Amino acid sequence: RLLGADAAGRLWFIPAFPAPPQAPVPGTAPADGAAPAEPAAPADDWAAYAAQGLGRVYRWNPDKDKLERLVWTEAWAAMNPPADVSLAAPEVHPASGAMVLTGGRAGWWLLLEALPFKPCT
């Protein structure tokens, strides 16, 4: 899911949740008269994709034709956030150059330029 662009023109993304398959309405057929199609099953690799965490953050640098992924383990260790702040659902605001992490009564405002990224392979 596209979050926006930063001042340097990089595009920021997070994984999107897939739409659940829609079951056909019983007794209806497609307009072309063909038999109703079965709803598509989720991709076989969905479990592996979701296991990586859906709080991932990516940025695309169109000048370098390169997709990069935020390295949470390095970023989290260097930040020392309050104990009740979670990285599960970051709010990324590329146009402002910041990310907000919240939890309980605490919040953590992070500059995007300070975060470590590595190229996706």
VOPAGU-2260 file (C-alpha; in pm, 1 decimal, decimal comma):
REM VOPAGU-2260
SITE   aa  ch    i         X         Y         Z
SITE  ARG   A    0       0,0       0,0       0,0
SITE  LEU   A    1     144,7     335,5    -102,5
SITE  LEU   A    2     197,4     574,3     188,1
SITE  GLY   A    3     329,7     868,3     -10,5
SITE  ALA   A    4     650,5    1033,6    -123,4
SITE  ASP   A    5     920,9    1204,5      76,6
SITE  ALA   A    6    1102,9    1528,0      -9,8
SITE  ALA   A    7    1367,9    1331,2    -205,1
SITE  GLY   A    8    1099,7    1175,0    -430,5
SITE  ARG   A    9    1122,7     824,6    -282,2
SITE  LEU   A   10     795,0     632,9    -257,7
SITE  TRP   A   11     709,5     465,4      73,6
SITE  PHE   A   12     506,0     143,4     104,4
SITE  ILE   A   13     379,7    -104,8     361,7
SITE  PRO   A   14     234,3    -450,3     289,9
SITE  ALA   A   15    -137,0    -447,3     217,0
SITE  PHE   A   16    -380,1    -695,6     359,9
SITE  PRO   A   17    -536,6    -900,7      79,1
SITE  ALA   A   18    -908,7    -871,3      23,5
SITE  PRO   A   19   -1088,5   -1187,0     129,8
SITE  PRO   A   20   -1229,5   -1385,5    -162,6
SITE  GLN   A   21   -1596,3   -1314,9    -226,5
SITE  ALA   A   22   -1815,7   -1622,7    -230,6
SITE  PRO   A   23   -2054,6   -1638,6    -526,6
SITE  VAL   A   24   -2419,7   -1577,4    -449,0
SITE  PRO   A   25   -2600,9   -1914,4    -461,8
SITE  GLY   A   26   -2809,0   -1964,5    -775,3
SITE  THR   A   27   -2643,3   -1690,0    -979,0
SITE  ALA   A   28   -2423,1   -1722,0   -1284,4
SITE  PRO   A   29   -2189,2   -1473,9   -1451,0
SITE  ALA   A   30   -2344,9   -1246,1   -1714,0
SITE  ASP   A   31   -2177,0   -1437,0   -1999,3
SITE  GLY   A   32   -2364,7   -1758,0   -1907,2
SITE  ALA   A   33   -2053,5   -1947,8   -1793,9
SITE  ALA   A   34   -2057,3   -2151,8   -1476,6
SITE  PRO   A   35   -1987,0   -1955,2   -1159,7
SITE  ALA   A   36   -1618,6   -1943,8   -1080,6
SITE  GLU   A   37   -1486,6   -2074,5    -753,3
SITE  PRO   A   38   -1339,2   -1807,2    -527,3
SITE  ALA   A   39    -963,7   -1788,5    -557,1
SITE  ALA   A   40    -769,6   -1949,1    -274,9
SITE  PRO   A   41    -507,5   -1740,5     -99,4
SITE  ALA   A   42    -158,8   -1771,9    -246,8
SITE  ASP   A   43      41,7   -2066,8    -116,6
SITE  ASP   A   44     314,9   -1834,2      -1,2
SITE  TRP   A   45      79,0   -1608,4     199,5
SITE  ALA   A   46     173,0   -1777,6     529,0
SITE  ALA   A   47     543,7   -1715,5     465,0
SITE  TYR   A   48     472,5   -1356,1     361,6
SITE  ALA   A   49     262,4   -1284,7     671,4
SITE  ALA   A   50     516,1   -1457,8     897,2
SITE  GLN   A   51     766,7   -1183,7     810,4
SITE  GLY   A   52     533,6    -937,6     982,3
SITE  LEU   A   53     294,3    -696,5     821,7
SITE  GLY   A   54     457,4    -397,6     991,3
SITE  ARG   A   55     730,5    -393,6     726,8
SITE  VAL   A   56     821,7     -62,9     564,1
SITE  TYR   A   57     968,1     -27,4     214,1
SITE  ARG   A   58    1086,1     267,4       9,8
SITE  TRP   A   59    1140,0     286,5    -365,7
SITE  ASN   A   60    1406,0     516,6    -503,5
SITE  PRO   A   61    1308,6     579,0    -867,6
SITE  ASP   A   62    1641,7     749,4    -943,8
SITE  LYS   A   63    1834,8     435,6    -850,2
SITE  ASP   A   64    1562,4     188,5    -956,0
SITE  LYS   A   65    1597,7      26,3    -615,0
SITE  LEU   A   66    1356,1    -109,3    -352,6
SITE  GLU   A   67    1481,0     -97,3       6,4
SITE  ARG   A   68    1341,1    -248,1     327,6
SITE  LEU   A   69    1363,7     -95,4     671,8
SITE  VAL   A   70    1580,2    -313,5     898,3
SITE  TRP   A   71    1372,0    -308,0    1217,1
SITE  THR   A   72    1616,3    -507,2    1428,7
SITE  GLU   A   73    1892,5    -250,9    1374,0
SITE  ALA   A   74    1659,8      46,4    1402,5
SITE  TRP   A   75    1485,2     -74,8    1717,8
SITE  ALA   A   76    1809,3    -154,0    1899,4
SITE  ALA   A   77    1949,1     192,8    1826,5
SITE  MET   A   78    1633,2     389,2    1918,4
SITE  ASN   A   79    1573,0     284,3    2280,7
SITE  PRO   A   80    1199,0     368,3    2275,2
SITE  PRO   A   81     970,9     365,1    2582,7
SITE  ALA   A   82     878,3      12,9    2692,4
SITE  ASP   A   83     510,5      36,5    2593,8
SITE  VAL   A   84     576,8     157,4    2238,2
SITE  SER   A   85     523,8    -115,6    1978,6
SITE  LEU   A   86     659,3    -137,7    1626,6
SITE  ALA   A   87     362,4    -349,3    1518,1
SITE  ALA   A   88     173,0     -69,0    1343,7
SITE  PRO   A   89     394,7     221,5    1243,4
SITE  GLU   A   90     230,3     533,6    1107,0
SITE  VAL   A   91     462,3     652,1     831,7
SITE  HIS   A   92     423,5    1008,4     707,2
SITE  PRO   A   93     672,1    1041,2     418,1
SITE  ALA   A   94     581,7    1399,2     331,1
SITE  SER   A   95     664,1    1511,7     685,9
SITE  GLY   A   96     980,3    1300,2     696,3
SITE  ALA   A   97     869,8    1114,6    1008,7
SITE  MET   A   98     722,1     793,9    1147,4
SITE  VAL   A   99     506,6     767,4    1459,7
SITE  LEU   A  100     497,9     460,1    1683,6
SITE  THR   A  101     246,5     451,9    1966,9
SITE  GLY   A  102     156,1     238,7    2263,1
SITE  GLY   A  103     -45,3     301,2    2577,4
SITE  ARG   A  104      19,1     662,3    2673,4
SITE  ALA   A  105     350,8     687,3    2493,0
SITE  GLY   A  106     440,7     787,3    2141,7
SITE  TRP   A  107     767,2     793,1    1953,7
SITE  TRP   A  108     838,5    1031,4    1664,6
SITE  LEU   A  109    1121,6     913,3    1438,0
SITE  LEU   A  110    1290,9    1091,5    1151,0
SITE  LEU   A  111    1280,2     870,0     842,9
SITE  GLU   A  112    1634,8     965,5     738,8
SITE  ALA   A  113    1769,4     818,7    1063,5
SITE  LEU   A  114    1630,5     471,8     991,2
SITE  PRO   A  115    1851,7     194,0     846,8
SITE  PHE   A  116    1746,0      49,0     511,4
SITE  LYS   A  117    1893,2    -235,9     307,7
SITE  PRO   A  118    1829,0    -326,9     -56,7
SITE  CYS   A  119    1567,3    -597,4    -112,4
SITE  THR   A  120    1697,8    -908,3    -280,9
